[in-house]
Amino acid sequence: MRDLLRSFGFESRRGIQSAGEPDQVHSIPGVHVEVKNDERLSIWAMLAQAERDAALMGGEPVLFFKRNGTKIYAAMSAEEYLAAKRVQSIVHEFIELIQGDPRDATRQDA
């Protein structure tokens, strides 16, 4: 998980739980990360733990999970997912706006 977060530009390290730190210490603002590597997925129990820990430590709960030999998946509330996708859409529209339409460079003014 640490390497995945770092590959997206976030700081990340394994937390020291005996020191009261969360499982994953990271630089994603407003998010509590819960990480599970489990062959038998108990998604509801895992989400409940993520929500409990998020309530104590702050942030929206996001559960990252995998089993051996699979890629990492994420589970979060639909509202948080859609809000993130909306922000992504706005950023994409903004970039297109400031870069302009590439077809404009090939048009000749009459």
Sequence and secondary structure as in RCSB ss.txt:
>XXXX:A:sequence
MRDLLRSFGFESRRGIQSAGEPDQVHSIPGVHVEVKNDERLSIWAMLAQAERDAALMGGEPVLFFKRNGTKIYAA
MSAEEYLAAKRVQSIVHEFIELIQGDPRDATRQDA
>XXXX:A:secstr
 HHHHHHTT  EEE  GGGT  SEEE  TTEEEEEEE SS  HHHHHHHHHHHHHHH SEEEEEEE TTS  EEE
  HHHHHHHHHHHHHHHHHHHHHH  GGGGG    
